[in-house]
């Protein structure tokens, strides 16, 4: 396929993905907005008022970057895993398989679709947070690059999960038993300085800790880890997951007999 | 001669060790209307699945208009349109979106895709349903939607896997007319079907596949000539109490009182009518007893099953 045809195919996949999650907005866009508003009220306002400062900022300002990142991570992942698995389940994935779209364009299309939802919800949560606190941005480039790369990484994760899944249960196992605990233990609600030394060490192997802190550094200018180490780690994970996803697509894992 | 499809030594062994294809060769000429016939599990869908990239082959070579699927897969796919056996579109998408999205996968911009989608949705009687979610369509409409989707990028080779399964007779006839029109305009068509009447009515060349092997690959005309006896059913103006004796022909009365006449290969029907005329028996209508192709198909598949059984016994 020529470059223009590849661009059309890519746009088609991304447009279809955006059309899908906006068509079912009550399932995709509304719930995270409601959940995050409750987090702001309960953790930020009611409990946060008793906690006082954390990392030199009031508790509400401290948790906002983590909550935005949590929304981006879960929604980027959820969009790709549910969309791609639904296509497998309905066999509409065959529409793509019989077409001349190269595997890397399929992957890029789905990842960008996941990013569109993840970042869209990130924006909604950011706007909601402004009703509770004022945000001053320490480093816009660091904030933007971190959130974009994190969204891409978890979209890739969702894609691989969907390739491996054979039933609907398989697409909820990772978000429930892996993503949620890692996110909650990834410094969204606290600084790891508060933990005993042993648990600080354990926390350092949680990749989500680096993403939350990289993003927090972009907004507040404070971080438990070096923000450039965070970016480096995200890039390494992206390269690794993209390689695995492309290998699986080439073999037709779960989509070709 | 240019071939729309060339298959050589195609083998497919599934993960559980089942050998679905045991080295088949198949050539379909450009412009042909070709049928691939076989009982359930014969290897029809596996063969077409490999051609369409839905199934990975174990060995062999497949070319679509000279494009090898191992080395020029993208070019091979550009020439292909596929109508699968089962519905495989997003049931929640609108009809128009399904067709234009498919065009997008082939690199066709939305403006151009919209023109093509309108053309085929109108031809297939679905234009009024363009804004309807696919799940709201009837079974026949869903089949036509898959045909429109397969044609939106104007492929040179259209592959249909059981295209009229579960479709009523009237709709089946209209789909036949549409496919014949597509073929007249130059599209090569390959179909698999359980309705042998369909293959006999539409196709010029036929291959019969069973247990992963091609049993026969020839023209429909040559295939039908292999039948040695054909039975005609004649309805007479007045019911006959017993079958008349016709020199050179075997006759009998069927359960509904019609006259059955066996005509050997090479015999003409004129002698039947001359003799009936002499006996003052007036014929008001005539039909063949069974679908000729069906008869031949069953015979071949039974012979193949018998040969397989004998060879297995020989091994034992």
Contacts between the chains, C-beta under 8 A, distances in Angstrom:
chain1	res1	chain2	res2	distance
A	1	B	74	5.7
A	1	B	107	5.4
A	2	B	107	7.2
A	4	B	107	7.1
A	5	B	106	7.5
A	5	B	107	2.5
A	5	B	108	7.9
A	6	B	107	6.8
A	8	B	104	5.8
A	8	B	107	4.7
A	8	B	108	6.7
A	8	B	109	5.5
A	9	B	104	6.2
A	9	B	105	5.4
A	9	B	106	7.5
A	9	B	107	5.4
A	11	B	104	7.1
A	12	B	101	5.8
A	12	B	104	2.8
A	12	B	105	6.0
A	13	B	104	7.9
A	13	B	105	7.8
A	15	B	104	7.8
A	16	B	97	7.9
A	16	B	101	5.5
A	19	B	97	7.4
A	23	B	92	7.5
A	86	B	90	7.7
A	87	B	90	7.2
A	90	B	88	7.1
A	90	B	89	7.5
A	90	B	90	6.0
A	90	B	91	6.5
A	91	B	84	7.9
A	91	B	86	6.7
A	91	B	87	7.8
A	91	B	88	3.9
A	92	B	88	5.6
A	92	B	89	5.3
A	92	B	90	4.6
A	94	B	54	5.9
A	94	B	82	7.9
A	94	B	84	6.5
A	94	B	88	4.7
A	95	B	88	7.0
A	95	B	89	6.9
A	95	B	101	7.4
A	95	B	102	5.7
A	95	B	105	6.6
A	95	B	149	7.5
A	96	B	105	6.1
A	97	B	52	7.8
A	97	B	53	5.6
A	97	B	54	5.8
A	98	B	52	4.9
A	98	B	53	6.1
A	98	B	54	6.8
A	98	B	77	6.5
A	98	B	80	6.8
A	98	B	82	4.8
A	99	B	77	6.3
A	99	B	102	7.2
A	99	B	105	3.6
A	99	B	106	5.7
A	100	B	73	7.4
A	100	B	74	4.1
A	100	B	75	7.8
A	100	B	77	4.2
A	100	B	78	5.4
A	100	B	105	7.7
A	100	B	106	6.5
A	100	B	107	7.5
A	101	B	105	5.2
A	102	B	74	7.3
A	252	B	56	5.9
A	256	B	53	7.5
A	256	B	54	6.2
A	256	B	55	6.3
A	256	B	56	5.3
A	257	B	14	6.8
A	257	B	49	7.1
A	257	B	54	7.4
A	257	B	55	4.8
A	257	B	56	6.9
